[in-house]
Amino acid sequence: MAALAMLRTLRNRSFTSFSPLRLPIRSALSRFISTLVVAEHDGGSIKPSSLSAVEAAAAISRENSISVLLGGSGPDIGKAALQAASSHPLISQVLVADADIFLHPLAETWAELVHLVQQKGGYSHIITASNSFGKNILPRAAALLDVSPVTDITEISEPHLFVRPIYAGNALCTVRYVGKDPCMMTIRSPSFPMHSESAEPKSEAAPISQVDLSTFNEEFFGKSRWLKLASQDTERPDLGNARVVVTGGRGLKSAENFKLLEKLAEKLGAAVGATRAAVDAGFVPNDLQVGQTGKIVAPELYMAFGVSGAIQHLAGMRDSKVIVAINKDADAPIFQVADYGLVADLFDVIPELIEKLPEKK
């Protein structure tokens, strides 16, 4: 009994003596936070989704040291590096992997690149956008580093405490990462918009460094190869970052009728989206799909024509600021999340909207 009482006393003394040090230790640890943002660029410009990943990295800690990793070759990679170097005040350096093998986002080569850079940099966090680029690369890179990634993050509460949607967006889950470094994550770009102060160019650009590829492991080369990129040339805004999105569902009935929706999009300066049912029916290509297995959007205005509102689709657009639904079925689930709903035939509504809307200047 005496020994037990002594042990309890020692425990209490130990707790009392160390508890005041908790806050200084936590503060000291925050100074060692460093983040690698795996960024995507096109035509010499950093993609908005990657700029959102930089903004997410800034949300981890204001004392965060952020490095941006770019890959590719030719003049475009140089232009993108210059833009990245001055895009955010917390960016400390831009790393450029200048080689033809990084022109295309093959998972094998890019994952090996992330592995190489992590071994040299020892980052506490690695972030990329939750799009086709990030979803392709990060899981394989995480396997090489023997860590488990946290995906689809919508909020960063602490350096290792995150919020992500589950059950097709019907619930939010708070996740604490307790694994070893690096903490690898993908973020939903609409949840981390660029702030006005971050969008202002830096007075002094961050240094740009070349990644030493002399020890790059070529073991994975040849296991896959790039064939082609199939995309539509259009002057409409990018679907993932548009302020206005007009989406068509199975109710449009044909690819020809989607051209009617495209005319409306031109009048509004909007991007065109589609449900999975419309994509599976062959009305539009799959890069226009909005939903759990498509693109996640959060525009200021989202207009849904002939969209029933399946839970998988709602998961990709329910964060839109204003949702307008047009459907002739008054019981369609889309009306449950819509701010404005119109029970009508879309083939009557769309032509009338096109007629009454002024031409976009």
C-alpha positions as CSV (number, residue, x, y, z in Angstrom):
1,M,0.0,0.0,0.0
2,A,2.8,2.4,0.9
3,A,4.5,1.7,-2.4
4,L,1.3,2.3,-4.3
5,A,0.8,5.6,-2.5
6,M,4.4,6.6,-3.3
7,L,3.8,5.7,-7.0
8,R,0.7,7.9,-7.1
9,T,2.6,10.8,-5.5
10,L,5.4,10.5,-8.0
11,R,2.9,10.4,-10.9
12,N,1.3,13.6,-9.6
13,R,4.6,15.3,-9.2
14,S,5.7,14.3,-12.7
15,F,2.5,15.6,-14.2
16,T,2.7,18.9,-12.3
17,S,6.4,19.5,-13.2
18,F,6.0,18.8,-16.9
19,S,2.6,20.4,-17.6
20,P,3.9,24.0,-17.9
21,L,6.2,22.9,-20.6
22,R,3.5,21.6,-22.9
23,L,2.8,25.0,-24.6
24,P,6.4,25.9,-25.2
25,I,7.1,22.5,-26.7
26,R,4.1,22.7,-29.0
27,S,5.2,26.2,-30.0
28,A,8.7,25.0,-30.7
29,L,7.4,22.1,-32.8
30,S,5.4,24.4,-34.9
31,R,8.7,26.1,-36.0
32,F,9.8,22.8,-37.6
33,I,6.8,22.6,-39.9
34,S,7.7,22.5,-43.6
35,T,5.5,21.6,-46.5
36,L,6.1,20.4,-50.0
37,V,3.3,21.4,-52.5
38,V,3.3,19.1,-55.5
39,A,2.0,21.6,-58.1
40,E,0.6,21.3,-61.6
41,H,1.1,23.8,-64.4
42,D,-0.1,24.3,-67.9
43,G,1.1,26.7,-70.6
44,G,3.6,28.4,-68.2
45,S,1.0,29.1,-65.5
46,I,0.3,27.4,-62.2
47,K,-3.1,25.8,-62.2
48,P,-5.6,27.4,-59.7
49,S,-6.0,24.0,-58.0
50,S,-2.3,24.1,-57.1
51,L,-2.5,27.6,-55.9
52,S,-5.3,26.4,-53.6
53,A,-2.9,23.7,-52.3
54,V,-0.5,26.5,-51.4
55,E,-3.2,28.3,-49.5
56,A,-4.0,25.0,-47.7
57,A,-0.3,24.7,-46.8
58,A,-0.4,28.2,-45.3
59,A,-3.4,27.2,-43.2
60,I,-1.3,24.5,-41.5
61,S,0.8,27.2,-39.7
62,R,1.7,30.8,-40.3
63,E,5.3,29.8,-39.5
64,N,5.3,27.2,-42.2
65,S,8.1,27.0,-44.7
66,I,6.5,26.1,-48.1
67,S,8.3,24.6,-51.0
68,V,6.7,24.2,-54.4
69,L,7.7,21.3,-56.6
70,L,7.3,21.6,-60.4
71,G,8.2,19.2,-63.1
72,G,8.6,19.4,-66.9
73,S,10.9,20.9,-69.5
74,G,11.1,23.7,-72.0
75,P,10.2,27.4,-71.6
76,D,6.8,26.7,-69.9
77,I,8.5,25.2,-66.7
78,G,10.6,28.4,-66.4
79,K,7.5,30.7,-66.6
80,A,5.6,28.6,-64.1
81,A,8.5,28.6,-61.7
82,L,8.7,32.4,-61.8
83,Q,4.9,32.7,-61.2
84,A,5.1,30.2,-58.3
85,A,8.1,32.1,-56.7
86,S,6.0,35.2,-56.3
87,S,2.5,33.8,-55.8
88,H,2.4,33.6,-52.0
89,P,4.3,35.3,-49.1
90,L,5.0,32.0,-47.3
91,I,6.7,30.2,-50.2
92,S,10.3,29.8,-49.3
93,Q,11.6,28.1,-52.4
94,V,10.5,26.6,-55.8
95,L,12.0,23.3,-56.8
96,V,12.2,22.5,-60.5
97,A,12.7,19.0,-61.9
98,D,13.7,19.9,-65.4
99,A,13.4,16.7,-67.5
100,D,11.3,15.5,-70.3
101,I,10.1,12.5,-68.3
102,F,8.0,14.9,-66.1
103,L,6.2,16.5,-69.0
104,H,3.3,14.1,-68.4
105,P,1.9,13.1,-65.0
106,L,2.8,9.4,-65.0
107,A,2.4,8.1,-61.4
108,E,5.6,6.0,-61.5
109,T,8.0,8.8,-62.4
110,W,6.3,11.6,-60.4
111,A,5.9,9.4,-57.3
112,E,9.6,8.6,-57.5
113,L,10.4,12.3,-57.8
114,V,8.3,13.1,-54.7
115,H,10.2,10.3,-52.9
116,L,13.5,11.7,-53.9
117,V,12.7,15.3,-52.9
118,Q,11.3,14.1,-49.5
119,Q,14.5,12.2,-48.7
120,K,16.5,15.3,-49.3
121,G,14.1,17.9,-47.8
122,G,12.6,16.0,-44.8
123,Y,9.3,17.8,-45.1
124,S,6.7,17.4,-42.3
125,H,3.8,17.7,-44.8
126,I,3.2,17.0,-48.5
127,I,0.1,18.5,-50.2
128,T,-1.5,18.3,-53.6
129,A,-4.9,19.0,-55.0
130,S,-7.6,16.3,-55.0
131,N,-7.9,16.2,-58.8
132,S,-6.8,13.7,-61.4
133,F,-3.2,14.9,-61.1
134,G,-3.1,14.6,-57.3
135,K,-5.1,11.4,-57.1
136,N,-2.8,9.8,-59.6
137,I,0.5,10.6,-57.9
138,L,0.0,10.9,-54.2
139,P,-1.1,7.3,-53.3
140,R,1.9,5.8,-55.0
141,A,4.3,8.4,-53.5
142,A,2.7,7.6,-50.1
143,A,3.4,3.9,-50.6
144,L,7.0,4.6,-51.4
145,L,7.3,6.6,-48.2
146,D,5.3,4.0,-46.2
147,V,2.7,6.4,-44.9
148,S,-1.1,6.6,-45.1
149,P,-2.4,9.8,-46.9
150,V,-5.4,11.8,-45.7
151,T,-7.6,12.6,-48.7
152,D,-10.3,15.2,-49.7
153,I,-9.5,17.6,-46.8
154,T,-11.9,20.6,-46.6
155,E,-10.6,22.2,-43.4
156,I,-7.3,22.3,-41.5
157,S,-7.8,22.9,-37.8
158,E,-4.3,22.0,-36.6
159,P,-1.1,20.8,-38.2
160,H,-2.3,17.2,-37.8
161,L,-6.1,17.7,-37.4
162,F,-8.2,17.8,-40.5
163,V,-11.9,17.8,-41.6
164,R,-13.0,15.7,-44.6
165,P,-16.4,14.6,-45.9
166,I,-17.6,11.1,-45.7
167,Y,-20.8,9.2,-46.8
168,A,-20.9,11.1,-50.1
169,G,-20.6,14.4,-48.3
170,N,-23.5,13.8,-46.0
171,A,-21.3,14.0,-42.9
172,L,-18.0,15.6,-41.9
173,C,-15.3,13.6,-40.2
174,T,-12.5,15.1,-38.1
175,V,-9.3,13.1,-38.5
176,R,-6.1,13.3,-36.5
177,Y,-3.0,12.1,-38.3
178,V,-0.8,10.1,-35.9
179,G,1.6,8.5,-38.3
180,K,5.2,9.3,-39.1
181,D,6.4,12.2,-41.3
182,P,5.5,13.2,-43.8
183,C,1.8,13.8,-43.4
184,M,0.5,13.5,-46.9
185,M,-2.8,14.9,-48.0
186,T,-5.0,15.9,-50.9
187,I,-7.2,19.0,-50.5
188,R,-10.5,20.0,-52.2
189,S,-9.5,23.1,-54.0
190,P,-12.9,25.0,-53.6
191,S,-12.4,24.8,-49.8
192,F,-9.1,26.8,-50.0
193,P,-9.6,29.9,-52.2
194,M,-6.8,32.3,-52.6
195,H,-7.2,35.3,-50.2
196,S,-6.7,38.8,-51.6
197,E,-3.6,39.4,-49.6
198,S,-2.1,36.1,-50.8
199,A,-3.0,36.9,-54.4
200,E,-0.9,40.1,-54.4
201,P,2.6,39.6,-55.9
202,K,5.5,39.3,-53.5
203,S,8.0,42.2,-53.4
204,E,10.8,39.6,-53.3
205,A,10.4,36.4,-55.2
206,A,11.4,33.1,-53.6
207,P,14.6,31.4,-54.8
208,I,14.3,28.8,-57.6
209,S,16.4,25.7,-57.4
210,Q,17.0,22.8,-59.7
211,V,16.3,19.3,-58.3
212,D,19.4,17.1,-58.4
213,L,18.3,14.2,-60.6
214,S,21.7,12.4,-60.7
215,T,20.5,9.8,-58.2
216,F,17.0,9.5,-59.7
217,N,15.8,5.9,-59.6
218,E,14.9,4.7,-63.1
219,E,13.6,1.4,-61.9
220,F,10.0,2.3,-62.7
221,F,10.6,3.6,-66.2
222,G,8.8,1.5,-68.9
223,K,6.1,0.1,-66.6
224,S,3.7,2.6,-68.2
225,R,3.9,5.1,-71.0
226,W,2.1,8.2,-72.0
227,L,-0.2,7.8,-75.0
228,K,-2.2,11.0,-75.5
229,L,-4.3,13.7,-73.9
230,A,-7.9,14.0,-75.2
231,S,-9.4,17.4,-74.2
232,Q,-11.8,19.9,-75.8
233,D,-10.5,23.3,-76.8
234,T,-13.0,25.8,-75.4
235,E,-13.0,29.5,-74.3
236,R,-15.3,28.6,-71.4
237,P,-14.0,28.8,-67.9
238,D,-12.4,25.8,-66.3
239,L,-15.1,23.7,-64.6
240,G,-13.3,23.3,-61.3
241,N,-12.8,27.0,-60.8
242,A,-15.7,28.7,-62.6
243,R,-17.8,31.3,-60.9
244,V,-20.9,30.0,-62.7
245,V,-21.7,26.4,-63.6
246,V,-24.6,25.1,-65.7
247,T,-25.1,21.4,-65.4
248,G,-27.2,19.0,-67.5
249,G,-28.5,15.6,-66.5
250,R,-30.2,12.7,-68.1
251,G,-33.3,15.0,-68.7
252,L,-31.5,16.6,-71.6
253,K,-32.0,13.3,-73.5
254,S,-29.2,13.7,-76.1
255,A,-25.8,15.1,-77.0
256,E,-27.6,17.5,-79.4
257,N,-29.6,19.0,-76.7
258,F,-26.5,19.7,-74.6
259,K,-25.6,22.2,-77.3
260,L,-28.6,24.2,-76.1
261,L,-27.0,24.2,-72.6
262,E,-23.7,25.3,-74.1
263,K,-25.4,28.4,-75.7
264,L,-26.8,29.3,-72.2
265,A,-23.3,28.9,-70.8
266,E,-21.9,31.3,-73.4
267,K,-24.5,33.9,-72.4
268,L,-23.6,33.5,-68.7
269,G,-19.8,33.1,-69.1
270,A,-20.3,29.8,-67.3
271,A,-18.7,26.4,-67.4
272,V,-20.7,23.4,-68.5
273,G,-21.0,20.3,-66.2
274,A,-22.9,17.0,-66.4
275,T,-24.1,14.2,-64.2
276,R,-22.7,10.7,-64.4
277,A,-25.9,9.5,-66.0
278,A,-25.4,12.0,-68.9
279,V,-21.7,11.1,-69.2
280,D,-22.5,7.3,-69.2
281,A,-25.1,7.9,-71.9
282,G,-22.4,9.5,-74.1
283,F,-24.0,13.0,-74.2
284,V,-20.7,14.7,-73.1
285,P,-17.1,13.6,-72.3
286,N,-16.3,12.5,-68.8
287,D,-14.1,15.5,-68.0
288,L,-17.4,17.4,-67.5
289,Q,-18.7,15.1,-64.8
290,V,-19.6,16.7,-61.5
291,G,-19.9,14.5,-58.5
292,Q,-18.3,12.1,-56.1
293,T,-16.5,10.3,-58.9
294,G,-16.1,13.5,-61.0
295,K,-15.1,17.1,-60.3
296,I,-15.9,18.9,-57.0
297,V,-17.2,22.4,-57.7
298,A,-18.3,25.3,-55.5
299,P,-19.2,28.2,-57.8
300,E,-21.1,31.3,-56.8
301,L,-24.0,30.1,-58.9
302,Y,-24.8,26.5,-59.8
303,M,-27.7,25.9,-62.2
304,A,-29.0,22.3,-62.6
305,F,-31.2,21.4,-65.6
306,G,-32.8,18.0,-65.7
307,V,-30.7,16.8,-62.7
308,S,-32.5,14.5,-60.3
309,G,-30.1,15.0,-57.5
310,A,-28.5,11.6,-56.7
311,I,-26.4,11.6,-53.6
312,Q,-23.2,11.0,-55.6
313,H,-23.9,14.2,-57.6
314,L,-24.8,16.3,-54.6
315,A,-21.4,15.4,-53.1
316,G,-19.7,17.3,-55.8
317,M,-21.7,20.6,-55.8
318,R,-23.5,21.0,-52.5
319,D,-21.0,23.7,-51.4
320,S,-22.1,26.0,-54.2
321,K,-23.1,29.5,-52.9
322,V,-26.4,29.6,-54.7
323,I,-28.1,26.5,-56.3
324,V,-30.9,26.8,-58.8
325,A,-32.7,23.7,-60.0
326,I,-35.0,23.3,-62.9
327,N,-36.8,19.9,-63.2
328,K,-40.3,18.9,-64.2
329,D,-40.4,16.3,-61.4
330,A,-41.5,18.2,-58.3
331,D,-40.3,15.4,-56.1
332,A,-36.7,15.4,-57.4
333,P,-34.1,15.3,-54.6
334,I,-32.3,18.2,-56.1
335,F,-35.0,20.6,-54.8
336,Q,-34.0,19.6,-51.2
337,V,-30.6,21.4,-51.5
338,A,-31.7,24.1,-54.0
339,D,-32.0,27.8,-53.0
340,Y,-34.3,28.4,-55.9
341,G,-36.4,25.7,-57.6
342,L,-38.5,25.8,-60.7
343,V,-40.8,22.9,-61.6
344,A,-40.9,23.2,-65.4
345,D,-39.8,21.6,-68.7
346,L,-36.2,22.5,-69.2
347,F,-36.8,22.6,-73.0
348,D,-39.1,25.6,-72.4
349,V,-36.9,27.3,-69.8
350,I,-33.5,27.2,-71.5
351,P,-34.6,28.8,-74.8
352,E,-36.4,31.5,-72.8
353,L,-33.3,32.2,-70.7
354,I,-31.1,32.4,-73.8
355,E,-33.5,34.9,-75.4
356,K,-33.8,37.2,-72.4
357,L,-30.2,37.2,-71.2
358,P,-28.0,39.9,-72.7
359,E,-24.9,39.0,-74.7
360,K,-21.8,38.5,-72.6
361,K,-19.4,41.4,-73.2
